[in-house]
Amino acid sequence: MPKITSSRYIEVMTPWLDKLPEYLRQCEFDPSLSCYGTGESAHWPTQSNCNVFAALAVLSEAPELPEKQRLELRGTALSLLRYAMATHVTGRIPATDGKSWGHHWISVLGLERMSHGVNAIREHLTEGDCTALRNLMISESDWLLDEYPVEADMLGNSGRNKPESNIWNGGILLRTALDYPDAPRAAEYREKATKFLLNGLSHPLDAADETRYNGRPAREYHVGFNFTPNWSLDHHWYLNVGYMVICLSNLAMLHFYCRERGFEPPPELYRHADDLWRLVKACTFRDGRLLRIGGDTRARYTYCQNYAIPMWLFAADALGDRDAAEFEKGWLDIVRREAAANGDGGFYSRRLAQIAGVSYYYFTRLESDAVLCLSYGAYWRRKFALPDDSPEFPVNPPFAWQDEYHGATFLRDGNAARSFVWHAAQGPAGVCVPADRSDMAEWQNNLRGEIRSSCTPQSTHGRSSHTLFPGGFLNSGVSEWEERNPQGEGEGVYAYASHRTACAALPDGKTMLFLEYAVMTKEATIDEIKGMSLKMPNDLFNGGKRVYRAPGNVEIELPGNPGSTDSRTVSSDRLSIDGALNVYSLYGSDTLTIRRPASREIVIHRKNGPWMYSLYADEICNSYRSGCGRVRPGTVVLDGGYAVAAGGELETPVFRRLPQNGLLRMVEFRNESGRWLFAANFGEEAAAPQLPAGAALLAGSLKPGCGALWQL
């Protein structure tokens, strides 16, 4: 693959300039100024305007572009910057909604993200521009100093889990102190910047850390830890790989700003960055697409994914990781393919057209993030000599990890990435995909059956137990299905089904076994019951086509996004997807169903509508029922087992359910790598299975709610 250069970024950015005029508007309060998107004072429009300013500023200094075009781009960039400064509380006019922006917990984020754009055209700023920028930066810094406390907490629902905002707020204070050392409160900015930064990537052990920063030990700055002991992040109340990326991206902005301006970066900027990077790197496919084991509540492959670009550049420059350039190359190609498929210069105009129709506010923000993040690569690779290739970077670097708080197990070995996380974005979710097929990964209620009521169903995170063992893991637990937005007066959120799940990653480097059992606990109207519910993306990233094969020379080629619901049964208990992932129904049904929604159903998670969708996915179920109507308490709605294996063409493993008493379930599974017994106790009492001679326990127990795995 060609080396990564600034020019490659410019090539991907410039087609968007044809789309840009649709998003620009003249300021009614000052016709000499322009704004991007809605131009409102709320933080997303403000950030979006700053994003596009920075991207255009970088393009205006790109030697690859004609001089006339560069002059036009510079003029537009300056107009956007001046709009941002004029509509701030220190400015002279209101934004399009009649209000000014600023003095808010997130108001400086756009300023942080645009800082490289200011550097790019600093020589073209007038004296008035420089004065307005200074006034804005000092005003925001004074507000942070006097009004905004430094807080940190591991729990996402506490309101104090603030890793990324502590970093960007610390960044603005530090930059103000460095850029304006004559400011009356510069020393105070520097002191509070240290406290913010040290409480960004904060860890439980920091409370006793004697390392000195800005003249004081770290423990004196410590107000709480935002990350678990194993470096997972519960931001937005789930294991949020995306916001782990966001944290590192903000460190990148500060790192490169200091480097370009000749400032000595403070050591707290880098504290724990390598610890977090190790996990985030493992949660990334080789082509750069994030392996979000805890899922995502936002539009797929947009916001957090884009901010991986500055993170990768930071990893390469500050942390010395040459592999990061491979992520850049792969992701640039993905961005290029999607933009080309749109045909109009936009980054998301085709795939996210439904979002654009529902929320122009949201859509224009997503477009701005894409072009901004490309501008980091274009600018920093132009300014600095950064690693541009990796001599030896394997497709699937070995990695094993677990996290107690999130009920998470994660394993990369063989040619598979396998995980199961209970505290995930929309309830428990599993992943089992070939390591070289990032296009097959999805997390929305994945690899776990669904009991979908008619009224905003949502699975809770549940209670779980888990363990890693050499080459595999066990993970089991119970959660509830709830109606989150009931419509009746006096009707509150309530649970209607108890759902038990157990999974085992076998020590064969490719296979996961699942057993599940669910029973209704309250009468409810049920629209669909899906066993297994493997989500298989079938969108532009895979060319909008999947090939499903079953024994007997059965081959079904299905395009994505068919326009009408199409569910079909495959008369087999096994199915191959693109010759890369194999699915098996172990018991509960001897057929498989391919459910094809009418349109994209991978949703931006919200408590209520309007729903916004970002990706199309087929669903593979080992049992499927629709239109179930009213279902009474005590009804068993799921009782099945299934397996998923990363690999080549469809294999022929031998499997069977072994009869057991009560709610003990056990299967035998045999492939060319070995022979295993997997059992789960879905009852309330300890269970004693009937085991064949020679069975050797690998891990687990059969206490209530637990699973165990034996090798034969």
C-alpha positions, -999 to +999 in steps of 0.1 A: +000+000+000+013+035-009+028+056+019+005+080+037+011+117+029-005+150+033-015+149-004-035+118+000-056+136+027-060+166+004-073+143-024-100+129-001-110+164+012-113+184-020-144+168-035-164+180-005-158+215-016-185+210-043-210+201-015-200+229+009-220+258-007-252+239+003-242+242+040-231+279+040-253+309+047-248+346+050-250+362+084-281+384+086-266+405+113-234+411+093-235+402+056-197+402+055-197+370+076-207+335+068-216+305+089-219+268+084-249+247+090-276+262+112-253+288+126-270+286+160-254+293+194-258+257+207-226+238+210-229+214+180-235+242+155-208+263+171-184+233+169-194+225+133-187+261+122-152+259+139-146+225+123-152+238+088-131+269+094-102+247+104-106+224+074-108+253+049-078+270+066-057+239+060-069+236+024-061+273+018-024+266+025-023+233+006+004+236-022-015+210-042-043+234-049-043+263-074-035+297-060-069+312-070-088+284-052-066+288-021-074+325-019-111+318-021-108+291+006-089+314+028-115+341+025-143+317+034-123+303+063-117+338+077-154+346+074-163+315+094-137+323+120-149+358+123-185+347+126-175+324+155-157+352+173-184+378+166-212+356+180-193+347+212-203+364+244-173+387+239-184+395+204-207+421+189-236+402+172-259+372+180-259+339+162-288+329+139-310+320+169-305+355+184-282+343+212-245+344+219-225+313+227-198+305+253-192+299+290-205+264+290-189+230+299-184+222+262-181+256+247-144+254+242-143+221+224-147+237+190-118+261+198-096+231+207-105+213+176-098+243+153-065+253+169-044+238+140-065+258+116-056+290+134-020+281+131-024+273+094-035+309+086-021+328+116-001+351+093-033+362+076-051+372+108-056+410+111-049+429+143-086+429+150-088+391+145-060+386+170-076+409+196-110+392+192-094+357+196-074+368+226-105+382+243-125+350+235-098+327+249-092+347+281-130+350+286-135+313+283-104+306+305-116+329+332-150+312+332-134+278+336-112+291+363-140+307+384-172+287+375-164+252+364-152+225+389-129+196+381-148+164+386-142+127+378-160+094+385-160+059+369-198+056+366-212+070+335-246+078+351-231+098+379-229+130+359-192+133+369-176+110+344-157+137+324-125+123+309-127+140+275-141+173+288-114+175+315-088+171+287-102+198+264-109+222+292-074+217+305-062+221+269-078+255+265-064+268+298-029+256+289-030+271+254-043+304+268-015+305+293+011+296+267-002+319+240-008+349+263+018+347+290+011+384+298-026+376+307-032+386+344-042+351+354-019+330+332-003+312+362-038+303+375-047+289+340-016+268+341-024+254+376-060+245+368-049+231+334-027+206+353-057+196+375-080+191+345-054+171+325-045+148+354-082+141+359-087+132+323-071+098+319-075+092+356-070+058+371-078+044+406-041+042+415-036+079+409-050+086+444-017+075+459+007+087+431+036+108+443+048+118+408+051+156+408+034+178+382+037+216+382+053+214+416+028+191+433+023+153+436-004+138+414-024+126+444-031+162+454-047+170+421-067+138+420-105+142+424-116+108+411-110+081+385-128+081+351-115+048+339-118+013+354-087-005+367-085-022+332-088+011+313-124+007+301-145+038+300-182+039+311-189+071+292-226+076+283-232+046+306-216+018+286-182+005+276-175+033+252-144+026+230-154+056+209-149+081+237-116+065+246-106+076+211-120+111+217-098+114+248-067+105+229-077+128+200-078+158+223-044+150+237-032+148+201-044+184+194-026+197+224+006+177+216+009+190+180-001+225+190+028+227+215+051+211+190+042+236+162+043+266+184+076+257+201+061+253+236+074+227+260+045+203+265+038+195+301+043+159+312+007+156+324-003+157+288+011+122+282+002+106+315-014+072+310-017+079+272+002+047+264-019+026+288-051+037+271-036+034+236-028-002+241-064-011+246-077+012+219-052-003+195-065-038+202-100-025+196-091-015+160-092-036+129-062-034+107-081-012+082-087+014+108-123+007+115-129+007+153-138-027+169-163-013+193-168-043+216-192-022+238-212-009+209-222+026+199-251+049+205-242+073+176-242+070+138-220+042+127-185+050+114-188+088+118-180+109+148-157+089+171-144+069+141-133+101+124-114+114+155-092+083+154-072+101+128-056+126+152-053+098+177-033+077+152-010+106+144-004+112+181+003+075+187+029+076+159+046+108+170+043+109+208+040+072+216+063+059+189+039+034+174+046+029+137+016+006+132-007+036+135+001+046+100-015+014+087-048+023+104-046+057+087-042+041+053-070+017+057-094+043+070-086+068+042-096+042+017-129+035+034-137+072+035-128+076-001-151+047-011-181+061+008-176+096-006-173+082-042-205+062-037-224+093-028-216+109-061-221+145-049-190+152-029-206+146+004-192+122+030-226+108+042-252+121+018-263+087+007-260+064+037-273+091+062-299+106+039-326+097+065-307+115+092-304+146+070-342+146+065-349+143+102-322+166+116-302+190+094-286+202+127-272+167+133-263+159+097-243+190+091-223+184+123-214+149+110-202+162+077-181+188+095-164+162+117-154+142+087-137+171+068-121+184+100-105+151+110-091+147+075-075+181+079-055+170+109-038+144+087-033+169+058-018+195+081+003+176+105+017+153+078+026+185+059+043+201+089+060+172+106+080+141+096+058+113+109+061+076+104+042+066+073+044+028+072+047-003+094+072-029+085+056-058+103+020-053+115-001-085+117-037-086+108-047-099+142-022-091+170-029-115+199-048-098+227-068-110+257-087-087+281-115-086+305-132-060+326-152-067+358-174-036+358-186-039+322-189-077+323-165-077+293-144-104+278-124-098+246-100-121+227-081-117+195-063-149+183-061-171+152-080-151+126-109-140+149-120-111+171-143-124+197-160-106+226-190-104+248-200-073+269-229-070+292-226-033+299-228-024+262-246+004+244-280-011+239-278-041+262-255-071+262-238-077+229-213-102+214-190-102+184-174-130+165-159-120+132-128-127+111-101-103+120-097-092+083-134-085+078-143-054+097-173-050+074-189-079+092-189-063+127-220-049+143-230-046+180-267-035+182-282-064+202-258-087+184-254-124+191-282-124+217-318-130+211-344-103+211-379-101+226-392-070+211-424-055+226-445-030+207-434-001+229-397+010+228-381-022+240-347-020+256-325-046+273-309-038+306-272-043+311-279-072+335-258-091+360-229-114+348-199-135+356-170-142+333-135-156+331-106-158+307-087-190+303-059-199+278-073-194+243-108-187+254-134-172+277-167-178+294-193-152+300-228-156+314-255-136+330-291-124+331-308-092+320-343-079+315-363-066+286-381-034+295-406-011+279-388+022+281-415+046+268-449+032+277-478+053+264-505+049+291-512+075+317-497+064+350-477+036+332-440+036+341-410+018+328-413-019+335-396-052+328-415-078+308-390-106+302-360-122+319-333-132+295-304-156+304-274-160+281-242-179+283-214-179+258-180-197+254-151-187+232-135-220+224-097-224+225-097-230+187-091-194+176-124-190+158-156-204+175-181-191+200-210-211+215-241-196+229-270-209+250-300-187+259-332-190+278-359-163+282-392-162+300-420-136+302-423-119+336-452-096+328-478-097+301-469-075+271-476-072+234-447-088+216-440-079+180-410-102+173-390-129+191-356-136+176-332-163+186-295-155+181-301-123+161-267-121+144-265-086+128-247-088+094-240-054+079-250-053+043-243-018+032-219+001+010-189-010+031-192-045+017-205-035-017-241-038-006-243-076-012-240-107+009-237-143-003-253-169+020-246-206+014-261-237+029-255-275+023-270-289-008-256-263-031-280-236-017-267-201-025-286-169-019-272-136-030-289-107-011-285-070-017-288-047+013-316-022+020-343-040-001-371-014+005-396-039+019-394-065+047-382-099+034-377-128+058-368-162+045-361-195+060-331-216+051-339-253+054-306-260+072-291-257+106-259-241+092-251-212+070-219-196+055-218-158+050-194-147+022-173-178+028-159-160+058-182-166+088-202-197+096-234-199+117-249-230+133-282-236+151-273-261+179-308-266+192-342-249+195-346-249+157-332-270+128-335-241+104-322-206+101-340-174+092-325-145+073-345-115+083-342-085+060-357-052+073-372-028+048-345-002+054-316+007+076-323-003+112-290+003+130-302+032+150-289+062+168-299+052+203-326+075+218-352+071+245-379+080+221-383+092+185-378+104+159-355+075+151-324+081+130-307+052+112-271+049+100-264+013+087-283-015+070-279-051+084-294-084+077-303-105+107-296-142+110-319-160+136-320-196+147-356-190+156-379-163+145-416-153+153-434-121+144-468-107+153-469-127+186-496-105+202-502-105+239-479-130+257-486-140+293-461-143+322-444-176+325-442-182+288-408-194+276-400-173+246-364-184+239-347-217+246-320-224+221-283-227+213-262-215+184-226-212+173-206-187+152-172-195+138-148-172+119-132-191+090-134-202+054-161-221+036-188-239+055-174-266+078-192-296+090-188-297+128-208-323+148-230-310+175-259-322+197-279-312+227-274-335+257-305-340+278-303-327+313-327-321+342-346-289+349-330-257+335-296-271+329-286-270+292-256-287+276-243-292+241-215-312+226-195-295+198-168-311+178-147-297+149-112-304+135-096-286+164-112-306+192-143-317+211-160-297+239-190-298+262-206-265+271-233-262+298-253-234+313-274-234+345-304-213+339-321-224+371-319-210+407-301-240+423-266-255+417-266-282+390-247-314+386-244-325+350-240-360+337-205-360+322-188-386+299-156-402+311-125-382+304-142-347+304-116-321+317-130-289+330-114-259+313-132-231+331-164-221+349-190-237+373-226-245+372-237-223+401-270-206+393-267-184+362-232-196+353-217-217+326-189-243+323-167-257+295-151-291+293-127-306+268-131-342+258 
